[in-house]
Amino acid sequence: MTVLDLIKLALKQAGVLGVGQSASPEDVNDSLTLLNAMLGQWAVKRWLVYALQDLPLASTGAETYTYGTGGNFNAAPTDHLEGGYFRLLNATAPEQQADFPLQLINAYEDYARIRLKSLSTWPQYVFFDGAYPLANVKFWPIPQAGLYELHLLTKTPISAFSGLTQTINLPPQYQEPLLYNLGLRLRTAYQLPPDPQLNALAQSALTTLRNSNAQVPRLTMPGILPLAPGYYNPISDQGT
């Protein structure tokens, strides 16, 4: 299916076009704009993205690496990291190289609380500032050059469509969510009243897509929590 095929179907689902009618160039261009705007929203929702990508980079000893098109981590821009780890390199025994997880620092305010930011030793944390078009990635402590391979986990990009003849290269389960949810946006754009049946189809398609893409990581407890026999009470911060 091409982008134009999808737009024509969505215009019919929205009730903008009837049987045998053709869309004007203006209708098609407006629909493409709405479609790409919708994809821009979907791209930041983990449950609407079908996979994560693992981006490796050899450590250089730098305090900051760039992320984005043309950056040190050369990938499409993203809003935040989903995870990270580093690999301890072993040139003499590559089969014995071990991976270690990195904890995410999710706010610049938390990164700012680090007192000795230039400390260079075994890395434990990674911070992503979300700048655009090139974001900054800071590992702490700073990984020494040549000793580690740094890995970032980010959402696989759902890119905007560049033209009407472009083939939609997404998993099959995206076809109905794209069709019905674009139809909803077109009804709003053409100031048509809500269509309960179309609303239900759009919601059902998104639910199916969410169930297909859902990956729930195993719950882990922070290492700083005290070890105590029995159960841990997060309210009192005490073991029982």
N, C-alpha and C positions, 0 to 999 in steps of 0.2 A: 504494500500500500504506500502511495506517495502522500506527501503533505497535502497536495491539492485534493486527492481522493478523500482524505480525512475531513478537510474543511467542507467539501460539498455535502458529505454525510451529516456533519454536525449542523450545518445550516438547515438541512431537512429535519433533523431531530429537534431543532429549536423551533421549528414552525416558521422560519423565515422564508424558506423556499417550499413551493408545492411541487406535485408530481409534474415532470416535464419542464419545469422552470430552470433557468440558468442564473448563476450568480454573476453580478457585475464585477469588473476588476476592483472597484472600490470595496465591495463586500468581501472579496477574497483577501485583499491586502489588510483590511481591518481584522479579519479573522486570523490571519497569520500573526498579526501583532498581539492579539489576545492569547493565541496559543503559546507564543514564546514567553509572554508575561506569566502565564500559568506554569510553564516549565521552570521558570526562574524561581517560583515559589516552591515547586516540588523538589527542586535540587537541594534545598536546605533541610528537608524533612527526611530523617533517616529511614522511616518506614515506607517512604515512596521511592527509595533508591535500592536497586536490586543487588548491589554488592559493594564491598569495600575494596580499595586498592592499597597495596603495600608499596611504599616508595622508599627505596634504599639510597643511602649516600655515605661515602667514606668520610670519616671525621677529619677535619683539617686543623683543629685547634682553635677555630674561630669562636667568638662569643655569640655571634648571631649569624644565622643562615636565612636566606630569602626563600619564600615559597610563592609560586605562581608561574605563569607563562614566562619562560626565559630565566627563572630564578635558579638558585642552587637545587632546590627541589622543583624540578621543571614539570609542573602539572597545572591543570586549570584551577583558577582560584576557588577556594572553599571558605565556608564561614567559620568552621572550627575543626579541631582534630577529634577523631573517634578513639584514638589510642596511639601508643608508641612503644617501641622497645629498642634495644641495641644489641649488637652481636659482638662478642669479644673475639677478635681475629686471632688466628693461630696459623702462621704461615707454614710451620713445620708439620702440623697435623690438622689440615682443614676439616677432617671428619669429626674433630673434637671441638669445633667452635660452638660456643654456648650462647644462648639468647637470654636476656634479662629484661623484665618489664620496666617501663618508665611510668611514673605517676604524672597525670596531667595537672598543670596549674591553670585553672579556668578563668582567672581574672588578673588583670594587670596590677590591681591593688595587692594581690597576694604575692606576685613576683616582686613588687616594689619592697616588700617586707624582708626580702633576703638581704642580709647585711653585706656579705662578702661575695659579690656577684662574679668576681674574677677568679674564684677558687677553681683550680683545675685538677680533677681527680676522677674517681669513679662516678659516672652520671647516675642520677636518680630521678630527675624531674625534667619535664619539657613544657614550655610555655609558647603559645601561638597567639599573636596579638590581633589577627584578623584584619590587618590593613589591606587596602585594595589599590592597585592591582597586584602589588607585591607585598605579601605579609612577611613578618619577621618571626623566626623560630629561634628560641633560646633554650639551650640545654643547660641544666645545672646539676652538679658542678660541670664545668666545661670539659667535654671529652677531648682527650689528648690526641694529637694528630697521628693517624696511621694505626691506632690501636683498636678502633671500633668502627663498625658499620652501623649507621643510624637509620632507623626505620620509622616512618610515620604512616598511620592508618587513616585514610580519609575516604569520604564518599565518592564512588565512581560518578563522574560528571554526567548529568543529563543536559546535554548541550541544546542550545536554541537551534531551530531549523533555519538554514541559510537561504532556502529557495523552495518554490512550490513543487518542483519536480524531484526533490530529494526523497529518497526512500527512507521510511521510518525504520531505523535499525534499533529496535528495542524488543525485549522479550514479548511473546504473544500476549501475556496477561496485561500488557499496557494498552491494548487496542481499545477495549471498552471504557476504561477510565478516561483515556484521552477524548474519545468520542462524546461520551455523555457529559463530562465536566466542561468541555469546550461548548457543548450545546447550552449548558446552564448560563455560561458567561455571555453567549450570544443573545439569549433571551433578555438578559439584563441590558445588554448594549442596545438592543432594538426596542427597549421599554415595553416588552411583552409581559403579561402577568405570569406568575409562577405556574409551572406545570408539575403537579404532584407526582405523576408517573415518571417524568424525566428526573425529578429530584430523587426518587427512590432508586432508579437505575444507576444514577451517578454515585449515590451513597453505597449501594451494593457493590459496584465495581471497585470503589476505593477500599472497601472492607476486604474484598478478595485480594487486592493488591497488597494491603497491609499484612494479611495473614501469610501471603506468599513470601514477603520480604523480611518478616520478623525474625530477628536473631537476638535472643535475650541472653546476655553474658551471665555467667555464674556469679552470684553474690560473693564478694570478698570483704573482709573486715580490715580496716586500716591497721598497719603494723604497729602503730604507736599505742594501740589499746593494750591495757595491762593484761597479762596472762593470769588467769585464775580458774580454779576448778569450777565446774558447773556452768551456769549460764551467765551471759553478760547483759546487764541492764543499761541500755543506752541513755535512760533518763537520769539515773543516779551515777552513771559512769563507774559502776562497781560490779564485781563478779559475785555470784551467789553460790 
